[in-house]
Amino acid sequence: MTLQLVTALAYLVAASLFVLGLKQLSSPRGARRGNLIAAVGMVLALGITLPNLTWTAAGVSIVVGGVTVGGIVGAVAARRVQMTAMPQMVALFNGVGGGAAALLAVSELLGLKHHDLALELPSDLSIIIGSISFAGSCIAFAKLQELMTGTPITYPGQQIVNAGLALAIVALAVGVLIAGPSAGLFLPLLAVALVLGVAFVLPIGGADMPVVISLLNAFTGLAVAASGFVLSNFALIVAGTLVGASGTILTTLMSSAMGRSLANVLFGAFGSVAPAGAAGPPGEEGRSVRSGNAEDIGTLLAYSRSVIIVPGYGLAVAQAQHAARELADQLEARGVEVRYAIHPVAGRMPGHMNVLLAEANVPYEQLKEMDEINDDFKNTDVVMVVGANDVVNPAAHDSPSSPIYGMPVLRAEDAANIIFMKRSMRPGFAGIDNELMYNSKTTMLFGDAKETLTKLVAAVKAA
C-alpha cells in the first residue's frame, strides 16, 4: 500500500471523526467525548501529514519549535483561564487560527513563480477571511478583557469607510487574480483586510459579543477550508468546512435567540456595557424594590415543591457554580424539584452556562433549554435569578419601545415567587432597567453570588 493511499484513508478516517465529534458536541452530555473524538481525528491528520512533507534542517527546527511553544502556551492558558475569561480565550484562539490560515496563503503566494489561478483564488479568500477573523477576534478579546471599552465605537461615515475598505479588498483580490502572485498586491490585501477586521468589530457592543465570536469562528473555518484548497489537503477542507458551517448555523440561532437580525447585531451599534450602579435597593427614577435576607429566603426554598435556577454571567464572575450545585443538593434532599433554565445567550459565549454548570457536575438532565422550560415557570414555586438580567427582562414582550422588544426571554415573572440575586441595581449588558426587579412577587437578594448562595445553603439546612 502506497503512502499516498494510506494518507487518503487516514484523512477519510480523520474527517469521519470530525463529523462524529461535532455531532457529540450538540449535547452537554456528549460534549467532552466529542472534543476527544475530534482531537483524535486532528492528531491522526497531523501525524499522517508529516511523512508527506519534504524536510530540511530549518524546517524541522521551525516545526518542532512551533509545536513546542504553541503546545506549552495553549496548555498553560487553558489550565489557568478562569471560567469568566473563557469567552475571550476562545476569541483569541479562534483569531490565531484565522491568522495562521492567512499567513499560510501569503507563504504559498510568495513561493509561486508563475500565474496559477487555481492557487491564487483560494489564497485570496484565505488572506481576506483569515485576516478579518484575526483582527476582529483581537478586538473582541480586548473588549471582553476590558483592555478597551466594551461600548460600541462609532463615528460619522463609518459604514462608508467600511464599504470603501471592502471595495479596496475586492480590487486588490482581482488584481492578484489578473496580474499573478505579486507581493505588491497581496501584502496590501493582507493589510487592508486586517484594518477591515478591526473596523468591523469596533461598533459592536459587549452584549453582542457571543454572536460576534460565533461569526468570527465561522470565518476562521472558511479561511482554513480555503487553505485546504491551497495545499490540496482534504482534512483541512473538511475540518474548515465543518467549522464554517456549524459556526454560521450557530450565529443564526444566536441572533434568533436575541430576537434580532444578524444585520442589526453587526451594524446596529447596540449592546453597550452599562456603567456600574451603586449597590442597594434604589432603582430607576427612585423606585424602590423589596429586598430580603438569606434566612427568610432559605426557609421559602426549603418548603417549596419546585425551584428553577436561572444562571447568568454574574454566577460565572463569582465562580458560584459549585455553591449553586450544593444548594440544589440540599433542596433535593428535602424532596424539592430543582432545574436550571438556560437561555441561549446567557453569559458571554454560546454554551457558557452549560460549561459552567457541567464543571460543577450538575446533572445534564437538570439543564433545560428556554423553549423546553418556559411553560413550566407558571407551575413553579420559586425562580432564582442568579446573576442574569436581560434574559429575564419582561420588557422583551411587554414594551414595544424597548430596545430588546421581540427578544425571546425566560418567563421568570410567571413563577409564584421570584428571588433576584444581584450585586447591585445596575442594568445588564443591554443597558436598560429590568422591570422584573420591581415586580410585586420579586425579592432582591443583594451581594456576591457565591457568598449569598453559601448563606442560603446554611439557611436551608437550618430550616
N, C-alpha and C positions, 0 to 999 in steps of 0.2 A: 504494500500500500504506500503510495507516494505521500510526501509531506504536504503537497497541495490538497490531496483528497482528505487527509487527516485534519488539516486546517479547516476545510469546508465543513466537515462533520462536527468538529469542535465548535465552530461558530453557530451551527444549527442548534446544537445542544444548549449553548450559552443563550441563544435567542429564546429558546423554549423556557429556560429557567427565568429569563427576564419577564416573560409573559406570566408565568406561574407566580413569580414573586409579586408582580403588580396586582394580580388577582387577589392574593392573600392580603395585600395592603388595604383592600376595600373594607376590611372588618378589623375592629380593635383586637379581637381575639387572635387573628392570624397575622397581625402587623409585624410582630417580632420575627415570626417564622418567615414571612415574606421578605423581610430585609436580608435575612441569612441566605435564603434561596437565591435572591438576586445577586448578593455578594459572591456566592459560589460561582454563579454564571460569569460575573466580571473577572474573577480570578482565572477561570478557565480561558476566557477570551484573551486576557493579557498573557497568560502562560503560553498559549499556542502561537501568539503573535511573535514572541521574542525569537524563536528559531528561524522565522522567516525574514528577519532583518539582516542587513549587511553591517557587520560590526567593525568599528575601529577603536583604537585605544581611547580617543577623545569621546567617542560615542558611549563607550562603556562607562567612562567616568561621569558623563552627564546623566545617564540613566540611573546609575547607582546613587549618585549624589541627590538627584531629584526625588527618587523614591524614598531615600532615607530621610531627607529633610521634610518632604511632604508628609510622610508617614508619621514622623515624630510630632510635627506641628498639629496634624489632624487629630491624632490620638490624644495628645495632651489637651487640646482645645475642647474636644468632645467630652473628655472626662471631667474637666474643670468647669465647663459652662453651667451657669445657673439656669434653672428652668425658665425664668423670666427673660433670659437673654437668648434663649433658643431661636426665636424668630430672626434676630439679627445675625446669628451664626449661620442659619440656613441661607439667609440672603447673601452673606459673604461667600460661603462655599459655592453657592449657585453661581455667583458672579465670576468666581475663579474658573469654573467650567466654561463659561462663555468666553472669557478672556483667553483661555488655552486654545479653544477652537479657532478664535480669530488669529492668534499668533501662529498656529499651525498652517493656516491658509496663507499667511504672509510668507512663512518659510518656504512653502511649496512654490509660490509665485516668484520668490527671489531665485530659486534654483531652476526655474523654467527658462529654457533657452530659445524656445520657438512658440509661435502662436498656437494655442490649443484651447478651443472654445469649451470642450468637454471638461477641462480642468478649471478654466477661468470662471465659468459661470457659478459652479458651487463654491469656488474660492471667494468670489464676490459676496455671495449670500452669507458665507461663514464669517467673513470680516464684518459685514454690516450688522448682522443679527447678534453675533458674539460680542462685538464692541458695545452695542446698545445695552445688552444684558449685563456686561461687566460694569460699565459706568453707572447704569441705573441701579444695579444691586449695591454698589458702593454708596450711592446717595441714600438708598433705603436703609442700609446698615447705619449710616451716620445719623439719620433721623431717629431710628429706633434706639440707638445707643445714646441719644441726646448729645451727640457731638455737634449737632446743628439743630435749629428749631424744627419742631415737628409740624408747624403750621404751614399751609400752602404758601409757596413763594411765587408771587405773580408780579407782572409788570405790564404796562401798556404795550400792545402789539405782540404779546408773547406768542400767540398762535401763528402770527405772520412770520415771526422769526423761526419758529419750529418748522413751518411749511417751507421756508427758504432753505433750512438745513436739509430737509428731506429731498428737495429738488436738487441740491448740490450733490447729495449722495447718489441719486439716480444718474445725474450727469457723469460723475466720476466712474460709477459702475459700468455705464455704457461705454465710456472711454476705454476702460480696461478690456472690454469685450471686442472693441473695434481695433484699438492700437496694439493690443497684446500686453504681456506682463511688464509694464513699465512702472518702476518704483516711484516715478514722478506722479503716478496716478493712484496706485493702490495704497501708498503710505498716506497721502492726504485723505483718501477714502476712509482709512482707519481712524485718522484724527477727527474728521467731521462726524463720523458715527459715534465716537466717544463723546463728543460735545452734545450730540442729539440725545444720547442716553442720559446725560446729566439734566439737560433741559426738559426731557420727557417726565422725569420723576419729581423735579423741584416743585411743581404746582400741585402735587398730590399730598394730602394731609395724613396725619398719623392714623386716623380711623380707617383709612382705606389701604393701609399697608398690607393686610393679609391678601387682598386682591392683587396688589402690585407684585408681591413676592411670587404668587402663583403664576401670574402672567410672565414675569421675567424667567421663572423656571421653565415655562413653555418655550420661551425664546432660546434659552440655553440648549434645550433639547433639539430644537430645529437647527441651531448652529452646529451641534455635534453631528446630526444627521448629514448636514451639508459636508462636514469634514470627512464623513464616511465615504461620500462620493469622491472627494478629492483623493483619498488614499485607497479607494476601491476596497474598503473594509466593510464587509457585510455586518459584522457585530456592531460597529459604530452606527451604521444606518438604522438597524433595528432598534438599538437602545435609544438613540436620539429621537426616532420617530415615536416610540412609546412615551418618552418623557414629554415630547412636544404635544402629542395628542391628549394625554392624561392631564397635563397642565392646562391646556386650553379648555377642556371639559370642566375641570375644577374651577377655573376662573369664571366661566359662565355660571356655574352653580353658585359660586360665592356672590356674584353680582345679583343673581336672583334672590338669594337669601337676604340681601340688603335692600331688596325692593327697588333697585336702580339698574339702569342700563350700564353696560361696560363703558360706553362713551361718556356717560355722566361721571363715572368714577374717575376716568382718566383726564377729562377735560373740564370737570365742574368745579375744581378748586374747593372741594368740600372735604370735611373731615379734619378740621384743625384740632389740635390738642388744647383742651381748656386749661386756663390758669388755675393754680391750686386755690382751693377755698379754705376758709377757716373751719376748724373742727367745731362740731356742736350743732344744736338744733336750728338756728336761724336759717331760713331758706330764702327763696326768691321773693323780692318785694316785701320782706319782713314776715312772710307767712311762717307759722310755727308748725312743727311736727311733733309727734308723740315719740318720746324715747323711753327705753326700758332698761332693765338690768339683767344680768346673766341668770340670777337666781329665779326670777319670775318666769323668764322665757324657758329656762331649763325645765321647770315644772310643767309648763304648757306642752313642751315637746314630749316629756316623759309620759303624759297621759293622752297623747294623740294616737290616732289609728293609722294615719298616713302622713308622711313628710316627704316633700320634694325639695332637693337642694339644687339651686341654680348657681353654678360656679362661673366666675369671671376672672378678668386679669388681676383684680385685687387679691384673689386667692393665690395666684401664682407669685405675685410680688411678696406676699407674706410667707410664702412657702408653707401654706397651711393645709396642703392636701392630706397629710398624714393625720392632722388633728381632725379634719372632716371625716376621714375614714374611722377614726376612733369614736367620734360622736355617733356615727351611723351604727357602729358595732354595739354601742351601749343601748341605742334605741331599739335595734333589732332584738337584743337580748330581752327587752321588755315587750316584745311582740309587735313593735311598730314597723310598718312597711316603709322602707326608705328607698328612694330612687333619685337619680341625678338627671336633670333636664339640660341637654347640651344644645346650645344654639350653634348653627354652622359657622358664625363669625365671632364667637366668643373668644377672647384672647387676641393675640397678635399674629397668628398664622393659622392656616387650616389644620384642624385636629389638635390645636393647642391644649384644650381642656381634656380631650381623650388621653393624650400622652401624659399630662399632669396627673390625672387620676389613676391611670394604669401604673404609674411609678409608685403610688401608694397602695397598689394591689386591690383597688376597688373592683369587685366582680363585674365582668363585662355586661352581664345581663341587667345590671342596675343602671347602666348608661343608656338613656333614652333620647333619641333624636327629637327635634322640635315637633315634627308632624305626628310622631308616634305618641307624644305625651300631652300635647296641648289641650286635648279634650278632657284630660284627667284632672286638670287643676281645679275644676268646679267640684270635684268629689274629694278634694284633699283638705285635711285639717290645717296643715301649716306648710307654707312655702318659705324656704330660707334663701334669700338672695345674698350670696357671699361674694362681694367684690365685683358683681356685674352691674351694668347700668342701662346702656342704650338698648340691650337685647330684651329688656322687660318694660320698656317705656310705652305706656298706653297711647301716647301721642301718635304712635305709628299707625293706629287705626281710628283714633278719636279726633285728631286735629288736622284737618286738611291743609292748614297753613304751616304745619311743622315741616322742617327740612327732611325728617325721616318718615314722613307720611307715606304709607304704602309698603314700608319695610316689614316683612313678616317677623313677629316677635313672639316670645313666650308669654302666654296669657296668665301671668302670675297673679294679676288682680282678681281672678276668678276664685282663688282659694279662700277658705274661711278666715284664715289668719295669715298675715304677711310679716315676716321678720326681715328687715332690710339692714344688712351688715355693711357698714362703710366706715372709713376713717373720718370723713367729713361730708359736707353737703356739696362738694364740688361736682360739676357735671361730668359726664363721661366724655369719650373722645369726640362725640358729635358736638359737644359744646352747648348743649341745651339742657334745661331743667327737666327732671323726671317727675311727672305728676304722681307716680306710684308712691313716692315718699310722703305725699300729703293725703293719701287715701285714708279713710277713717278706720280701715282694717289693718293699717300698717303701723308697726312699732320699729323705730330706728334703734339699732344697737351699735353705737359708735366705738371705734377702737381698731387696733391691729387684728386682722382676721385670725391669725394663729393664736394670739393670746386670748381673744374672745371665745374662740371655739374650745380652747382648753378649759376656760371657765364654765362653758356650757356642759362639757363632759362631767366636770365635778358636780354641777348642779343637777344633772340627770341622775348621777349615782346617788345623790343625797335625797332625791325626790321620793 
